[in-house]
Amino acid sequence: MKTKLIALLLVVSSISVFGQKKKNGTVYIDHPAIDIIYQMYDAVNTNNLEALDNLLSDDFKGVWGDEMNKDREPSTKKQFIDNIESWNTKNRYHSLKTANNAYPDAIKYNDENFKDVTLVYCWEAISGVGGMTGVKFSQRRHTQYAVNSDNKISFSRTYMNQMPFVESWRSRNNLSDGKIYSNHPNINTVRKAMHALQYGNMDHFFEAFDENAKFDGLFSDWEDEDLSMEEFKSLQADFLNNYTIQSVDNKGIKYYEFDSQRGLVQSWWRLSIVRKSDSKAIVMPVMVNHRFNDEGKIVKQFEAWNGDKL
């Protein structure tokens, strides 16, 4: 019994030891240091370099938390301000703000190493459009700021995925992605399929497609699943029950042989139909994209036309 009691006391004692808490500072949801960060956002977004200069300490240092080069020197105050000026010059509609459903925390540590600063942890959203490239970017990032006793930002450490900006950087230079053909076997396949519609030969139309082909277009919402072959056949049969196709006339067609993805035939058509219910003649433009596999079969069709005309 005595042995069991000693063992129980040891367990309770260990729980007590490991369960102890030691406070090392205070977390604030409202704090002058947070106000400084919001002022910095305003200065960045308005390209107010004078205000930004007043908000940063002279010994400011900025680093990227995901920097792989361990020998890279932190950014100085001047470099940070120059980067903001360059960023606002090269991009449009630039915005730096607190991310949705997030807010900054100010932490005042008791630790001697942080006695002269308040740390502000922010979940941020950065967005804009490349002024040279037109590439839109929208990215979340996490930044730790240090605000000193003079209410100046003395340090920042930012963690951010750089990949969303790669396309903008690449787009500043000419970069080929394949070839464009005015004549190609895949173009012939599309022409034969589209003209088969005019003559009501659905077998000739569908022989151009792989049996697992998918179908999409402005007839569906973005979040809808692509239609299967059988689903599209049903949709097309319903269309032909209500309309008679008079003519399908090509207005332009190109084959794009991409290096980065499957080949694509893009074509434009003048579609003339008659509505059976009232014999109304309707003419409308149609744009169709067809993607091909290596066997020369269509694996994806996307069509765009104004459904209001129907």
C-alpha positions, 0 to 999 in steps of 0.5 A: 500500500505504501509503495502504491501511495509513493507511486501516486505521489510521484505521478501527481508531482510530475503532472504538477511540474509539467503543468506549470505555466510561466508568463513571459509577456502580454499580448495586446489587440490594441496598442500604439505599435499596431497603429504604427503598422497601420500607418506604414500600410497607408504610406506603402499604399499611397507611395508616401515615401516621406511618411515611410521614412518617418515611420522607420528607424535609421537602423531599420533591418528587413529580412525574408524569413524564407531566404535561402542565402544565409550570407545575404545582408538584411535590407537597410532603411534606404533599400526598403524605401527604394523597394517600395518606390520601385514596387509602386512604380512597376505595379498598379492598384497595389494594396498591402493590408491585413488579411480577411478574418485576421488581425495583428497582435502586439506582444510585449515580452518580459525577456531582456532581449526584447525589453526595448521593442514591441513585436507586432505579428501580422497576417497580411494580404498583398495584391495588385496588377503588374504595370508592364505585364498586366499579370494579376497577383493576390498573395497572403504573407506573414510579417513580424515587425519590431517597434522600438520605444520611439514608435519607429519600426526597427525590424521586419521579417516576412514569410511569403510564397514567391511563386505567384510572382514568377509569372509576372517576372517572366512576362517582362521578357518575350517567352515562346511557348510553341508554334501557331499553324494556319494549316494542320491535321487537327484543324482539318479534324475540327472543320470536318466536325463542325461542318457535320453539324450543318448536315445533321450527321452526328456520327461524323461529328463525334468520330472526331472525339476521344471516347472519354472527351469532356465538354464545357462552355458558357452553357454551364457555371464555373463550378460545374463539372465538365459534361461527359460524352453521353451528357453532351449528346443529350444536350445536343439532341435537345438543341436539335429538337428545338432548332434547325441548323441552316449553316455553319461558316468558318470565320477563322481557325488556328492550331496552337502547338504549345510546349507547356500543354496539350495542343489547341485548335481555336476557331470562330464560326457564324452559326445560322439557325431557325427556332422551330417554335416560331420559325425565327431566324437567328444568326450568332458568332460562336467561338470553340476551343478543341484540345487534342491528344497525341492520337489526334483525337479531341479530348476537351471542347469549350464553346462560347456563344450568346445564349440570350440570342436563343 
